């Protein structure tokens, strides 16, 4: 069953091949800025601070303070670039490798 005809006045059609391309062009500047500023996680001299799949964004940092710095930087940048972040759909996850017998939670 098809819906009634309607005119698209702004944006691109959902599912259109142009939509992900335009999104990537738009977000590419943000990812490049994070990497150029050295904000985020590096593994073997490769940048892995920000991983994206479709319109989902995964921020990686070696420390909680580094992750906070990334978020603050993105909020400043998003106000300039008009990127809309949904905090209600945001879930922080913190993990660490134990180097000693004590964990940070036991302090």
C-alpha positions as CSV (number, residue, x, y, z in Angstrom):
1,X,0.0,0.0,0.0
2,X,1.4,3.4,-0.9
3,X,0.8,6.7,0.9
4,X,-0.7,9.7,-0.7
5,X,1.5,11.9,-2.8
6,X,3.3,14.7,-0.9
7,X,5.9,17.4,-1.8
8,X,9.3,17.4,-0.1
9,X,10.2,21.0,0.6
10,X,13.3,20.5,2.6
11,X,15.9,17.8,3.1
12,X,16.2,14.6,1.3
13,X,13.9,11.6,1.2
14,X,14.3,9.0,4.0
15,X,16.2,6.0,2.6
16,X,17.5,8.0,-0.3
17,X,21.1,7.3,-1.4
18,X,22.0,11.0,-1.0
19,X,21.1,11.2,2.7
20,X,24.0,9.2,4.2
21,X,26.5,10.9,1.8
22,X,25.4,14.4,2.9
23,X,25.4,13.3,6.6
24,X,29.0,12.0,6.2
25,X,30.1,15.2,4.5
26,X,28.5,17.2,7.3
27,X,30.0,15.1,10.2
28,X,33.4,14.6,8.6
29,X,34.6,18.0,9.8
30,X,33.7,17.1,13.4
31,X,35.7,13.8,13.2
32,X,38.7,15.5,11.5
33,X,38.8,18.2,14.2
34,X,38.7,15.6,17.0
35,X,41.6,13.7,15.4
36,X,43.7,16.8,14.6
37,X,43.3,18.1,18.2
38,X,44.4,14.7,19.5
39,X,41.1,14.3,21.5
40,X,40.2,10.7,22.2
41,X,41.8,7.3,22.1
42,X,44.9,6.3,20.1
43,X,46.0,2.7,19.6
44,X,49.4,2.0,18.0
45,X,49.5,5.6,16.7
46,X,46.1,5.2,15.0
47,X,43.2,7.4,16.0
48,X,40.2,5.6,17.4
49,X,38.6,8.4,19.3
50,X,35.3,8.4,17.4
51,X,33.6,5.5,15.6
52,X,30.4,6.0,13.7
53,X,27.8,3.7,12.2
54,X,25.0,5.3,10.3
55,X,24.0,8.2,12.6
56,X,25.3,6.7,15.8
57,X,28.5,8.1,17.4
58,X,30.8,6.2,19.7
59,X,33.4,8.3,21.6
60,X,36.4,6.5,23.0
61,X,38.9,7.9,25.4
62,X,41.7,6.5,27.7
63,X,40.3,8.3,30.7
64,X,37.0,9.6,32.1
65,X,38.4,13.2,32.1
66,X,39.4,12.7,28.4
67,X,35.9,11.6,27.6
68,X,34.5,14.6,29.4
69,X,36.8,16.8,27.4
70,X,35.5,15.2,24.2
71,X,31.9,15.8,25.1
72,X,32.6,19.4,26.1
73,X,34.4,20.0,22.8
74,X,31.6,18.4,20.8
75,X,28.9,20.5,22.5
76,X,30.9,23.7,21.6
77,X,31.3,22.5,18.1
78,X,27.7,21.3,17.7
79,X,26.4,24.7,18.5
80,X,28.5,26.1,15.7
81,X,27.7,23.3,13.2
82,X,24.1,22.9,14.2
83,X,24.5,19.2,15.0
84,X,21.7,18.1,17.4
85,X,22.7,15.6,20.1
86,X,20.0,13.8,22.0
87,X,21.2,13.4,25.6
88,X,18.2,11.2,26.4
89,X,19.5,8.6,24.0
90,X,23.1,8.9,25.3
91,X,24.6,6.1,27.5
92,X,28.1,6.5,29.1
93,X,30.1,3.4,29.6
94,X,33.3,3.3,31.5
95,X,35.6,0.4,31.7
96,X,39.2,-0.1,32.7
97,X,41.9,-2.8,32.8
98,X,43.0,-3.6,36.4
99,X,46.7,-3.1,36.7
100,X,46.7,-3.8,40.4
101,X,44.5,-5.7,42.8
102,X,42.5,-2.6,43.7
103,X,39.9,-1.0,41.4
104,X,39.0,2.7,41.3
105,X,35.7,1.9,43.0
106,X,37.3,0.6,46.1
107,X,39.0,3.9,47.0
